[in-house]
Amino acid sequence: MPLSQAQTKVRKISGVIQTTVLLVASLRYPRKFVPVIDAAWHFTNSVK
């Protein structure tokens, strides 16, 4: 398996983990994390 393929897999996995953490955090502390999620959402959209 080429290195780039492994890197994209790792990125996808870490992205899923980050999203899960953000979702859990936002459910626990909605007011604090709304701007963070907003920023993260815009960031991921701009990267694509």
N, CA, C and O atoms as CSV, one atom per row, in Angstrom:
chain,resi,resn,atom,element,x,y,z
A,1,MET,N,N,0.842,-1.198,0.000
A,1,MET,CA,C,0.000,0.000,0.000
A,1,MET,C,C,0.877,1.247,0.000
A,1,MET,O,O,1.775,1.369,0.833
A,2,PRO,N,N,0.631,2.170,-0.918
A,2,PRO,CA,C,1.445,3.399,-0.978
A,2,PRO,C,C,1.297,4.229,0.287
A,2,PRO,O,O,0.298,4.139,1.002
A,3,LEU,N,N,2.311,5.034,0.544
A,3,LEU,CA,C,2.327,5.846,1.760
A,3,LEU,C,C,1.171,6.832,1.777
A,3,LEU,O,O,0.543,7.038,2.816
A,4,SER,N,N,0.882,7.450,0.620
A,4,SER,CA,C,-0.175,8.467,0.581
A,4,SER,C,C,-1.531,7.864,0.956
A,4,SER,O,O,-2.351,8.511,1.607
A,5,GLN,N,N,-1.753,6.611,0.533
A,5,GLN,CA,C,-3.015,5.955,0.863
A,5,GLN,C,C,-3.119,5.753,2.368
A,5,GLN,O,O,-4.178,5.967,2.958
A,6,ALA,N,N,-2.014,5.339,2.988
A,6,ALA,CA,C,-2.016,5.146,4.434
A,6,ALA,C,C,-2.268,6.466,5.148
A,6,ALA,O,O,-2.982,6.522,6.149
A,7,GLN,N,N,-1.665,7.535,4.612
A,7,GLN,CA,C,-1.847,8.849,5.238
A,7,GLN,C,C,-3.299,9.295,5.181
A,7,GLN,O,O,-3.825,9.822,6.161
A,8,THR,N,N,-3.953,9.088,4.038
A,8,THR,CA,C,-5.348,9.507,3.937
A,8,THR,C,C,-6.214,8.681,4.876
A,8,THR,O,O,-7.175,9.199,5.445
A,9,LYS,N,N,-5.885,7.393,5.049
A,9,LYS,CA,C,-6.641,6.564,5.990
A,9,LYS,C,C,-6.499,7.111,7.403
A,9,LYS,O,O,-7.481,7.244,8.133
A,10,VAL,N,N,-5.262,7.425,7.778
A,10,VAL,CA,C,-5.021,7.957,9.122
A,10,VAL,C,C,-5.754,9.278,9.290
A,10,VAL,O,O,-6.343,9.536,10.340
A,11,ARG,N,N,-5.719,10.107,8.269
A,11,ARG,CA,C,-6.408,11.404,8.349
A,11,ARG,C,C,-7.906,11.219,8.516
A,11,ARG,O,O,-8.541,11.909,9.312
A,12,LYS,N,N,-8.469,10.276,7.756
A,12,LYS,CA,C,-9.909,10.022,7.858
A,12,LYS,C,C,-10.259,9.558,9.270
A,12,LYS,O,O,-11.232,10.021,9.866
A,13,ILE,N,N,-9.448,8.633,9.795
A,13,ILE,CA,C,-9.725,8.091,11.133
A,13,ILE,C,C,-9.634,9.193,12.175
A,13,ILE,O,O,-10.512,9.319,13.029
A,14,SER,N,N,-8.575,9.991,12.110
A,14,SER,CA,C,-8.414,11.073,13.091
A,14,SER,C,C,-9.520,12.108,12.913
A,14,SER,O,O,-9.975,12.704,13.889
A,15,GLY,N,N,-9.953,12.322,11.677
A,15,GLY,CA,C,-11.063,13.237,11.435
A,15,GLY,C,C,-12.347,12.737,12.077
A,15,GLY,O,O,-13.106,13.509,12.663
A,16,VAL,N,N,-12.578,11.430,11.958
A,16,VAL,CA,C,-13.776,10.840,12.570
A,16,VAL,C,C,-13.702,10.981,14.084
A,16,VAL,O,O,-14.694,11.309,14.736
A,17,ILE,N,N,-12.511,10.729,14.639
A,17,ILE,CA,C,-12.336,10.847,16.094
A,17,ILE,C,C,-12.594,12.281,16.535
A,17,ILE,O,O,-13.307,12.516,17.511
A,18,GLN,N,N,-12.019,13.233,15.820
A,18,GLN,CA,C,-12.209,14.644,16.169
A,18,GLN,C,C,-13.681,15.024,16.096
A,18,GLN,O,O,-14.195,15.722,16.971
A,19,THR,N,N,-14.355,14.561,15.047
A,19,THR,CA,C,-15.777,14.874,14.902
A,19,THR,C,C,-16.574,14.297,16.060
A,19,THR,O,O,-17.454,14.957,16.613
A,20,THR,N,N,-16.255,13.041,16.429
A,20,THR,CA,C,-16.968,12.404,17.541
A,20,THR,C,C,-16.746,13.170,18.826
A,20,THR,O,O,-17.686,13.422,19.580
A,21,VAL,N,N,-15.483,13.545,19.079
A,21,VAL,CA,C,-15.177,14.297,20.295
A,21,VAL,C,C,-15.939,15.618,20.307
A,21,VAL,O,O,-16.507,16.010,21.326
A,22,LEU,N,N,-15.944,16.297,19.166
A,22,LEU,CA,C,-16.659,17.576,19.087
A,22,LEU,C,C,-18.148,17.387,19.331
A,22,LEU,O,O,-18.777,18.178,20.034
A,23,LEU,N,N,-18.708,16.330,18.742
A,23,LEU,CA,C,-20.143,16.091,18.922
A,23,LEU,C,C,-20.461,15.812,20.382
A,23,LEU,O,O,-21.415,16.364,20.930
A,24,VAL,N,N,-19.662,14.954,21.013
A,24,VAL,CA,C,-19.900,14.629,22.422
A,24,VAL,C,C,-19.764,15.885,23.274
A,24,VAL,O,O,-20.584,16.143,24.156
A,25,ALA,N,N,-18.718,16.664,23.000
A,25,ALA,CA,C,-18.504,17.891,23.766
A,25,ALA,C,C,-19.650,18.872,23.559
A,25,ALA,O,O,-20.099,19.531,24.497
A,26,SER,N,N,-20.120,18.960,22.310
A,26,SER,CA,C,-21.190,19.921,22.028
A,26,SER,C,C,-22.490,19.493,22.702
A,26,SER,O,O,-23.293,20.335,23.105
A,27,LEU,N,N,-22.693,18.184,22.822
A,27,LEU,CA,C,-23.905,17.717,23.497
A,27,LEU,C,C,-23.824,17.996,24.998
A,27,LEU,O,O,-24.834,18.272,25.645
A,28,ARG,N,N,-22.603,17.919,25.540
A,28,ARG,CA,C,-22.452,18.163,26.974
A,28,ARG,C,C,-22.452,19.652,27.295
A,28,ARG,O,O,-23.090,20.095,28.250
A,29,TYR,N,N,-21.722,20.422,26.478
A,29,TYR,CA,C,-21.599,21.861,26.748
A,29,TYR,C,C,-21.970,22.632,25.487
A,29,TYR,O,O,-21.094,23.170,24.811
A,30,PRO,N,N,-23.264,22.690,25.163
A,30,PRO,CA,C,-23.655,23.258,23.857
A,30,PRO,C,C,-23.204,24.694,23.658
A,30,PRO,O,O,-22.715,25.042,22.584
A,31,ARG,N,N,-23.360,25.536,24.679
A,31,ARG,CA,C,-23.091,26.964,24.461
A,31,ARG,C,C,-21.626,27.230,24.205
A,31,ARG,O,O,-21.280,28.077,23.382
A,32,LYS,N,N,-20.759,26.514,24.902
A,32,LYS,CA,C,-19.324,26.766,24.737
A,32,LYS,C,C,-18.834,26.330,23.366
A,32,LYS,O,O,-17.944,26.957,22.792
A,33,PHE,N,N,-19.416,25.255,22.841
A,33,PHE,CA,C,-18.792,24.618,21.686
A,33,PHE,C,C,-19.421,24.979,20.352
A,33,PHE,O,O,-18.904,24.597,19.302
A,34,VAL,N,N,-20.518,25.704,20.378
A,34,VAL,CA,C,-21.145,26.065,19.099
A,34,VAL,C,C,-20.171,26.818,18.195
A,34,VAL,O,O,-20.039,26.446,17.029
A,35,PRO,N,N,-19.477,27.869,18.675
A,35,PRO,CA,C,-18.532,28.564,17.782
A,35,PRO,C,C,-17.384,27.666,17.334
A,35,PRO,O,O,-16.899,27.791,16.210
A,36,VAL,N,N,-16.948,26.760,18.212
A,36,VAL,CA,C,-15.852,25.852,17.848
A,36,VAL,C,C,-16.284,24.944,16.709
A,36,VAL,O,O,-15.545,24.751,15.743
A,37,ILE,N,N,-17.485,24.386,16.826
A,37,ILE,CA,C,-17.981,23.493,15.781
A,37,ILE,C,C,-18.178,24.263,14.482
A,37,ILE,O,O,-17.868,23.768,13.398
A,38,ASP,N,N,-18.695,25.475,14.608
A,38,ASP,CA,C,-18.866,26.334,13.432
A,38,ASP,C,C,-17.536,26.513,12.706
A,38,ASP,O,O,-17.442,26.334,11.492
A,39,ALA,N,N,-16.514,26.869,13.476
A,39,ALA,CA,C,-15.194,27.096,12.885
A,39,ALA,C,C,-14.654,25.809,12.265
A,39,ALA,O,O,-14.111,25.822,11.160
A,40,ALA,N,N,-14.807,24.705,12.980
A,40,ALA,CA,C,-14.303,23.430,12.472
A,40,ALA,C,C,-15.029,23.040,11.188
A,40,ALA,O,O,-14.424,22.526,10.247
A,41,TRP,N,N,-16.327,23.292,11.166
A,41,TRP,CA,C,-17.133,22.965,9.986
A,41,TRP,C,C,-16.655,23.764,8.777
A,41,TRP,O,O,-16.468,23.206,7.696
A,42,HIS,N,N,-16.458,25.060,8.958
A,42,HIS,CA,C,-15.984,25.899,7.854
A,42,HIS,C,C,-14.589,25.468,7.417
A,42,HIS,O,O,-14.270,25.471,6.228
A,43,PHE,N,N,-13.756,25.095,8.399
A,43,PHE,CA,C,-12.393,24.687,8.082
A,43,PHE,C,C,-12.396,23.419,7.233
A,43,PHE,O,O,-11.706,23.350,6.216
A,44,THR,N,N,-13.175,22.411,7.650
A,44,THR,CA,C,-13.191,21.157,6.890
A,44,THR,C,C,-13.781,21.377,5.504
A,44,THR,O,O,-13.342,20.753,4.537
A,45,ASN,N,N,-14.765,22.252,5.400
A,45,ASN,CA,C,-15.347,22.522,4.083
A,45,ASN,C,C,-14.345,23.225,3.174
A,45,ASN,O,O,-14.312,22.968,1.970
A,46,SER,N,N,-13.534,24.104,3.737
A,46,SER,CA,C,-12.569,24.826,2.911
A,46,SER,C,C,-11.417,23.914,2.493
A,46,SER,O,O,-10.814,24.116,1.439
A,47,VAL,N,N,-11.109,22.909,3.321
A,47,VAL,CA,C,-10.022,21.977,2.974
A,47,VAL,C,C,-10.436,21.114,1.787
A,47,VAL,O,O,-9.628,20.846,0.899
A,48,LYS,N,N,-11.702,20.678,1.773
A,48,LYS,CA,C,-12.184,19.871,0.652
A,48,LYS,C,C,-12.133,20.706,-0.616
A,48,LYS,O,O,-12.494,20.222,-1.689
